[in-house]
Amino acid sequence: MNLVDARAQLESESIELTIGDSDAAFGVLVESNFVVCDAHAVNDKMVRVDVAKRGC
């Protein structure tokens, strides 16, 4: 799933999203270029997603 779709799905459920990127030198600039590799619930209303630009 790409990052845009993941964000839309979580926002529809009123859940915040934090992003961890491992291969983006300047962070996530264009969300549609990134795929979600893993997701971890931080609490009831926040999820941290690990993303990668070139695949997991």
PyMOL commands that place a pseudoatom at each C-alpha (Angstrom):
pseudoatom trace, name=CA, resn=MET, resi=1, chain=A, elem=C, hetatm=0, pos=[0.000, 0.000, 0.000]
pseudoatom trace, name=CA, resn=ASN, resi=2, chain=A, elem=C, hetatm=0, pos=[1.398, 3.415, -0.799]
pseudoatom trace, name=CA, resn=LEU, resi=3, chain=A, elem=C, hetatm=0, pos=[1.636, 6.144, 1.801]
pseudoatom trace, name=CA, resn=VAL, resi=4, chain=A, elem=C, hetatm=0, pos=[-1.186, 8.238, 0.320]
pseudoatom trace, name=CA, resn=ASP, resi=5, chain=A, elem=C, hetatm=0, pos=[-3.650, 5.338, 0.626]
pseudoatom trace, name=CA, resn=ALA, resi=6, chain=A, elem=C, hetatm=0, pos=[-2.487, 4.506, 4.153]
pseudoatom trace, name=CA, resn=ARG, resi=7, chain=A, elem=C, hetatm=0, pos=[-2.895, 8.126, 5.271]
pseudoatom trace, name=CA, resn=ALA, resi=8, chain=A, elem=C, hetatm=0, pos=[-6.400, 8.325, 3.782]
pseudoatom trace, name=CA, resn=GLN, resi=9, chain=A, elem=C, hetatm=0, pos=[-7.476, 5.100, 5.454]
pseudoatom trace, name=CA, resn=LEU, resi=10, chain=A, elem=C, hetatm=0, pos=[-6.149, 6.134, 8.867]
pseudoatom trace, name=CA, resn=GLU, resi=11, chain=A, elem=C, hetatm=0, pos=[-7.574, 9.663, 8.635]
pseudoatom trace, name=CA, resn=SER, resi=12, chain=A, elem=C, hetatm=0, pos=[-11.005, 8.234, 7.801]
pseudoatom trace, name=CA, resn=GLU, resi=13, chain=A, elem=C, hetatm=0, pos=[-10.827, 6.459, 11.159]
pseudoatom trace, name=CA, resn=SER, resi=14, chain=A, elem=C, hetatm=0, pos=[-9.546, 9.595, 12.987]
pseudoatom trace, name=CA, resn=ILE, resi=15, chain=A, elem=C, hetatm=0, pos=[-6.130, 8.060, 13.598]
pseudoatom trace, name=CA, resn=GLU, resi=16, chain=A, elem=C, hetatm=0, pos=[-2.963, 10.174, 13.395]
pseudoatom trace, name=CA, resn=LEU, resi=17, chain=A, elem=C, hetatm=0, pos=[0.007, 9.029, 11.357]
pseudoatom trace, name=CA, resn=THR, resi=18, chain=A, elem=C, hetatm=0, pos=[3.697, 9.434, 12.093]
pseudoatom trace, name=CA, resn=ILE, resi=19, chain=A, elem=C, hetatm=0, pos=[6.244, 8.452, 9.472]
pseudoatom trace, name=CA, resn=GLY, resi=20, chain=A, elem=C, hetatm=0, pos=[9.601, 6.750, 9.822]
pseudoatom trace, name=CA, resn=ASP, resi=21, chain=A, elem=C, hetatm=0, pos=[11.703, 6.682, 6.665]
pseudoatom trace, name=CA, resn=SER, resi=22, chain=A, elem=C, hetatm=0, pos=[14.940, 4.819, 6.166]
pseudoatom trace, name=CA, resn=ASP, resi=23, chain=A, elem=C, hetatm=0, pos=[15.984, 5.676, 2.633]
pseudoatom trace, name=CA, resn=ALA, resi=24, chain=A, elem=C, hetatm=0, pos=[14.887, 9.294, 2.137]
pseudoatom trace, name=CA, resn=ALA, resi=25, chain=A, elem=C, hetatm=0, pos=[17.759, 11.754, 2.515]
pseudoatom trace, name=CA, resn=PHE, resi=26, chain=A, elem=C, hetatm=0, pos=[15.421, 14.741, 2.932]
pseudoatom trace, name=CA, resn=GLY, resi=27, chain=A, elem=C, hetatm=0, pos=[12.412, 12.995, 4.427]
pseudoatom trace, name=CA, resn=VAL, resi=28, chain=A, elem=C, hetatm=0, pos=[9.174, 12.157, 2.673]
pseudoatom trace, name=CA, resn=LEU, resi=29, chain=A, elem=C, hetatm=0, pos=[8.555, 14.908, 0.122]
pseudoatom trace, name=CA, resn=VAL, resi=30, chain=A, elem=C, hetatm=0, pos=[6.203, 13.125, -2.314]
pseudoatom trace, name=CA, resn=GLU, resi=31, chain=A, elem=C, hetatm=0, pos=[4.071, 10.649, -0.389]
pseudoatom trace, name=CA, resn=SER, resi=32, chain=A, elem=C, hetatm=0, pos=[2.916, 8.797, -3.504]
pseudoatom trace, name=CA, resn=ASN, resi=33, chain=A, elem=C, hetatm=0, pos=[6.534, 7.674, -4.097]
pseudoatom trace, name=CA, resn=PHE, resi=34, chain=A, elem=C, hetatm=0, pos=[6.649, 5.704, -0.828]
pseudoatom trace, name=CA, resn=VAL, resi=35, chain=A, elem=C, hetatm=0, pos=[5.232, 2.345, 0.201]
pseudoatom trace, name=CA, resn=VAL, resi=36, chain=A, elem=C, hetatm=0, pos=[4.346, 1.281, 3.722]
pseudoatom trace, name=CA, resn=CYS, resi=37, chain=A, elem=C, hetatm=0, pos=[6.626, -1.483, 4.959]
pseudoatom trace, name=CA, resn=ASP, resi=38, chain=A, elem=C, hetatm=0, pos=[5.409, -1.838, 8.535]
pseudoatom trace, name=CA, resn=ALA, resi=39, chain=A, elem=C, hetatm=0, pos=[2.997, -0.203, 10.965]
pseudoatom trace, name=CA, resn=HIS, resi=40, chain=A, elem=C, hetatm=0, pos=[3.039, -0.022, 14.755]
pseudoatom trace, name=CA, resn=ALA, resi=41, chain=A, elem=C, hetatm=0, pos=[0.262, 1.269, 16.984]
pseudoatom trace, name=CA, resn=VAL, resi=42, chain=A, elem=C, hetatm=0, pos=[1.639, 3.938, 19.315]
pseudoatom trace, name=CA, resn=ASN, resi=43, chain=A, elem=C, hetatm=0, pos=[-1.674, 4.271, 21.160]
pseudoatom trace, name=CA, resn=ASP, resi=44, chain=A, elem=C, hetatm=0, pos=[-5.424, 4.246, 20.380]
pseudoatom trace, name=CA, resn=LYS, resi=45, chain=A, elem=C, hetatm=0, pos=[-5.214, 7.304, 18.118]
pseudoatom trace, name=CA, resn=MET, resi=46, chain=A, elem=C, hetatm=0, pos=[-1.718, 7.149, 16.578]
pseudoatom trace, name=CA, resn=VAL, resi=47, chain=A, elem=C, hetatm=0, pos=[0.103, 4.765, 14.257]
pseudoatom trace, name=CA, resn=ARG, resi=48, chain=A, elem=C, hetatm=0, pos=[3.754, 4.924, 13.227]
pseudoatom trace, name=CA, resn=VAL, resi=49, chain=A, elem=C, hetatm=0, pos=[4.395, 3.654, 9.721]
pseudoatom trace, name=CA, resn=ASP, resi=50, chain=A, elem=C, hetatm=0, pos=[7.801, 2.732, 8.375]
pseudoatom trace, name=CA, resn=VAL, resi=51, chain=A, elem=C, hetatm=0, pos=[8.070, 3.568, 4.685]
pseudoatom trace, name=CA, resn=ALA, resi=52, chain=A, elem=C, hetatm=0, pos=[10.575, 3.044, 1.896]
pseudoatom trace, name=CA, resn=LYS, resi=53, chain=A, elem=C, hetatm=0, pos=[10.970, 4.590, -1.516]
pseudoatom trace, name=CA, resn=ARG, resi=54, chain=A, elem=C, hetatm=0, pos=[12.498, 1.597, -3.242]
pseudoatom trace, name=CA, resn=GLY, resi=55, chain=A, elem=C, hetatm=0, pos=[10.491, -1.189, -1.657]
pseudoatom trace, name=CA, resn=CYS, resi=56, chain=A, elem=C, hetatm=0, pos=[10.787, -2.932, 1.663]
for i in range(1, 56): cmd.bond("trace and resi %d" % i, "trace and resi %d" % (i + 1))
show_as sticks, trace
zoom trace
